[in-house]
Amino acid sequence: MHITTFSRFEWDGKRYVEVYSEGYAFNGLVDLCCGASSQQTQTYNQQTQLSQQIMQQGQQVFGDSSKVFSDLVSSLAPTVSAGPNQEGFSAAEKSALQSQAITNAGVAYKNAKAATGNAIAAQGGGNTGTVSGANLGIEAKLAASASQNTADQLNQINLNDYQQGRENYNNAVNDLAGTTNVFNPATNVDNSATGALEGQAKTANDIASQNNSWVQAVSGALGNLGGVAVDGFMNNLGRSSKSSTTSSANG
């Protein structure tokens, strides 16, 4: 196929005749001159389907992430609102610890009292009916020691309770600050959808450009022919004017 890049036409008095031409032989594909290729159209359709699928998945992922975010906030917000000076043990847990401490102290006092009684009886030749003032003082000290031990254990439980409360508060603050990370999957899907839409838009622009390529080619050809026609018309008009002037002078 011969591609003409430049042509010159002249008016011979009856019609325009091509007097000069430039161009080259072309043996390549010419399908793009007739619009978008089938591959471009197929690619655009695939990109459209992919974009729709990604956006649907993005909506689902965002919905799931929103639910997780809501559940986390609902769970952590009360602990944060309670502040750092809060108790960390549940009521049942604290009650169990206190009961265990009282029981252990009572058992320890009972064992100590029995051991002391046995020691005193041994010193009296096995006569346990005799209670001296010294013996009463020993038992009183045992009871006071047991009471103090119980109080110390209960106090330590209270200290541990508030220490756990501070740890719960700090953990809740950190966890609440990171709850927005649950939207990372949705953001990744959104970025993928944006990329797919950009690719789809580029393909659409390429298709539109190819579909309009014949307009540019025809416009360029008409522009060249228009210039030739105007030149020929002006030249012909000039000849006609000269002929008319000569005829009038001779007349």
VMD Tcl script that draws the C-alpha trace (Angstrom):
set ca {
  {0.00 0.00 0.00}
  {1.27 3.47 -0.86}
  {1.00 6.21 1.76}
  {0.86 9.73 0.30}
  {2.39 12.37 2.53}
  {2.26 15.35 0.14}
  {0.45 16.10 -3.15}
  {0.25 19.13 -5.41}
  {-2.63 19.74 -7.79}
  {-2.94 22.41 -10.48}
  {-5.95 23.64 -12.45}
  {-5.66 22.81 -16.15}
  {-8.67 24.87 -17.12}
  {-11.15 22.08 -16.62}
  {-10.13 20.17 -13.53}
  {-7.39 19.73 -10.90}
  {-4.55 17.52 -11.99}
  {-1.94 16.04 -9.63}
  {1.42 17.36 -10.74}
  {3.59 16.26 -7.80}
  {3.38 13.64 -5.06}
  {5.49 12.38 -2.16}
  {4.95 9.19 -0.09}
  {6.20 5.71 0.72}
  {5.22 2.08 0.50}
  {3.67 0.66 3.69}
  {3.39 -3.07 4.40}
  {2.40 -2.95 8.12}
  {-0.92 -3.44 9.91}
  {-3.68 -0.99 9.12}
  {-6.34 -2.20 11.60}
  {-5.75 0.79 13.90}
  {-6.82 3.10 11.11}
  {-10.27 1.54 11.34}
  {-10.76 1.96 15.12}
  {-9.79 0.05 18.24}
  {-8.51 -3.50 17.90}
  {-10.41 -6.48 19.28}
  {-7.62 -6.99 21.83}
  {-8.12 -3.46 23.14}
  {-11.86 -3.97 23.44}
  {-11.38 -7.31 25.18}
  {-8.86 -5.77 27.58}
  {-11.28 -2.96 28.41}
  {-14.09 -5.43 29.12}
  {-11.83 -7.49 31.38}
  {-10.67 -4.37 33.21}
  {-14.28 -3.31 33.70}
  {-15.21 -6.67 35.22}
  {-12.12 -6.64 37.43}
  {-12.87 -3.12 38.68}
  {-16.44 -4.09 39.55}
  {-15.28 -7.21 41.41}
  {-12.65 -5.30 43.38}
  {-15.15 -2.60 44.37}
  {-17.66 -5.22 45.51}
  {-14.97 -6.94 47.55}
  {-13.92 -3.59 48.95}
  {-17.45 -2.89 50.16}
  {-17.60 -6.27 51.88}
  {-14.16 -5.89 53.48}
  {-15.02 -2.37 54.66}
  {-18.27 -3.63 56.17}
  {-16.48 -6.42 58.03}
  {-13.77 -4.03 59.19}
  {-16.39 -1.57 60.44}
  {-18.03 -4.27 62.55}
  {-14.71 -5.34 64.05}
  {-13.86 -1.70 64.76}
  {-17.22 -1.13 66.45}
  {-16.85 -4.25 68.59}
  {-13.33 -3.29 69.68}
  {-14.32 0.24 70.60}
  {-17.34 -0.98 72.55}
  {-15.14 -3.43 74.45}
  {-12.22 -1.09 75.20}
  {-13.97 2.23 75.75}
  {-15.34 1.42 79.26}
  {-11.88 0.47 80.53}
  {-10.35 3.67 79.13}
  {-13.18 5.77 80.53}
  {-12.61 4.31 84.02}
  {-9.10 5.80 84.08}
  {-5.87 4.39 85.52}
  {-7.13 4.27 89.14}
  {-9.55 1.41 88.66}
  {-9.83 -2.09 90.02}
  {-8.58 -4.86 87.77}
  {-10.20 -7.93 89.29}
  {-13.79 -8.85 88.71}
  {-16.05 -9.01 91.78}
  {-16.10 -12.81 91.69}
  {-12.34 -13.04 91.25}
  {-11.63 -10.66 94.12}
  {-14.10 -12.44 96.41}
  {-12.44 -15.79 95.70}
  {-8.98 -14.39 96.48}
  {-10.18 -12.85 99.74}
  {-11.90 -16.06 100.84}
  {-8.78 -18.04 100.05}
  {-6.61 -15.65 102.09}
  {-8.93 -15.83 105.13}
  {-9.12 -19.60 104.96}
  {-5.37 -19.98 104.66}
  {-4.77 -17.64 107.62}
  {-7.32 -19.51 109.71}
  {-5.74 -22.86 108.95}
  {-2.29 -21.47 109.76}
  {-3.53 -20.10 113.12}
  {-5.24 -23.38 113.97}
  {-2.10 -25.35 113.24}
  {0.09 -22.95 115.19}
  {-2.26 -23.00 118.16}
  {-2.33 -26.80 118.19}
  {1.44 -26.99 118.00}
  {1.79 -24.49 120.83}
  {-0.71 -26.37 122.96}
  {1.16 -29.60 122.46}
  {4.42 -27.94 123.45}
  {2.91 -26.47 126.61}
  {1.33 -29.80 127.55}
  {4.64 -31.53 127.14}
  {6.28 -29.06 129.48}
  {3.60 -29.67 132.14}
  {3.99 -33.41 132.12}
  {0.92 -33.95 130.00}
  {-1.42 -31.98 132.28}
  {-3.39 -29.84 129.82}
  {-5.87 -28.62 132.38}
  {-3.49 -26.14 133.89}
  {-3.39 -22.77 132.03}
  {-0.90 -20.23 133.25}
  {-0.74 -16.55 132.50}
  {2.27 -17.17 130.31}
  {0.37 -19.67 128.26}
  {-2.49 -17.23 127.77}
  {-0.01 -14.64 126.58}
  {1.38 -17.04 124.01}
  {-2.07 -17.82 122.64}
  {-2.93 -14.13 122.47}
  {0.18 -13.45 120.46}
  {-0.72 -16.33 118.11}
  {-4.19 -14.89 117.56}
  {-2.80 -11.40 116.94}
  {-0.25 -12.77 114.52}
  {-2.93 -14.69 112.63}
  {-5.13 -11.61 112.47}
  {-2.26 -9.48 111.18}
  {-1.39 -12.13 108.59}
  {-4.97 -12.16 107.36}
  {-5.01 -8.36 107.12}
  {-1.71 -8.31 105.22}
  {-2.97 -10.83 102.69}
  {-6.22 -8.93 102.16}
  {-4.28 -5.67 101.76}
  {-1.98 -7.28 99.19}
  {-5.02 -8.46 97.26}
  {-6.28 -4.87 97.13}
  {-2.89 -3.62 95.92}
  {-2.77 -6.31 93.25}
  {-6.32 -5.44 92.28}
  {-5.46 -1.81 91.50}
  {-2.18 -2.74 89.88}
  {-4.10 -4.99 87.52}
  {-6.52 -2.11 86.90}
  {-3.67 0.16 85.76}
  {-2.34 -2.55 83.47}
  {-5.81 -3.08 82.03}
  {-6.14 0.67 81.43}
  {-2.75 1.00 79.68}
  {-3.45 -2.03 77.49}
  {-6.89 -0.69 76.58}
  {-5.44 2.71 75.62}
  {-2.85 1.09 73.34}
  {-5.38 -1.29 71.81}
  {-7.90 1.50 71.23}
  {-5.24 3.60 69.48}
  {-4.57 0.72 67.09}
  {-8.19 -0.11 66.27}
  {-8.04 1.86 63.03}
  {-5.58 -0.74 61.70}
  {-8.55 -3.02 61.08}
  {-9.29 -0.83 58.04}
  {-5.90 -1.60 56.42}
  {-7.33 -4.47 54.32}
  {-10.11 -2.19 53.10}
  {-7.54 0.49 52.23}
  {-5.47 -2.03 50.27}
  {-8.55 -3.10 48.33}
  {-9.39 0.55 47.67}
  {-5.90 1.14 46.28}
  {-6.28 -1.90 44.04}
  {-9.64 -0.63 42.80}
  {-8.12 2.79 42.07}
  {-5.35 1.17 40.05}
  {-7.84 -0.96 38.13}
  {-10.00 2.08 37.35}
  {-6.98 4.05 36.17}
  {-6.02 1.19 33.84}
  {-9.60 1.01 32.61}
  {-9.67 4.75 31.95}
  {-6.38 4.59 30.02}
  {-7.68 1.76 27.86}
  {-10.90 3.70 27.26}
  {-8.87 6.73 26.15}
  {-6.80 4.55 23.82}
  {-9.96 3.09 22.31}
  {-11.48 6.54 21.84}
  {-8.26 7.76 20.22}
  {-8.20 4.82 17.82}
  {-11.89 5.17 17.02}
  {-11.30 8.84 16.12}
  {-8.08 8.26 14.20}
  {-9.91 8.19 10.87}
  {-11.29 11.66 11.60}
  {-7.80 13.03 12.03}
  {-6.63 11.32 8.87}
  {-9.58 12.63 6.85}
  {-9.25 16.08 8.37}
  {-5.60 16.20 7.43}
  {-6.33 15.05 3.90}
  {-9.15 17.55 3.53}
  {-6.89 20.24 4.84}
  {-4.26 19.48 2.19}
  {-6.86 19.28 -0.54}
  {-8.49 22.44 0.74}
  {-5.21 24.28 0.47}
  {-4.68 22.96 -3.02}
  {-8.22 23.89 -4.00}
  {-7.84 27.40 -2.67}
  {-4.53 27.86 -4.46}
  {-6.01 26.53 -7.68}
  {-9.12 28.63 -7.27}
  {-7.09 31.79 -6.66}
  {-4.80 31.04 -9.60}
  {-7.77 30.32 -11.81}
  {-9.51 33.44 -10.57}
  {-6.41 35.42 -11.42}
  {-6.35 33.97 -14.93}
  {-10.04 34.69 -15.38}
  {-9.59 38.29 -14.25}
  {-6.72 38.81 -16.69}
  {-8.72 37.29 -19.51}
  {-11.69 39.54 -18.72}
  {-9.47 42.63 -18.62}
  {-7.85 41.74 -21.95}
  {-11.20 41.16 -23.59}
  {-12.52 44.50 -22.38}
  {-9.46 46.33 -23.66}
  {-9.75 44.73 -27.05}
  {-13.43 45.49 -27.20}
}
mol new
graphics top color blue
foreach p $ca { graphics top sphere $p radius 0.5 }
foreach p [lrange $ca 0 end-1] q [lrange $ca 1 end] { graphics top cylinder $p $q radius 0.2 }
display resetview
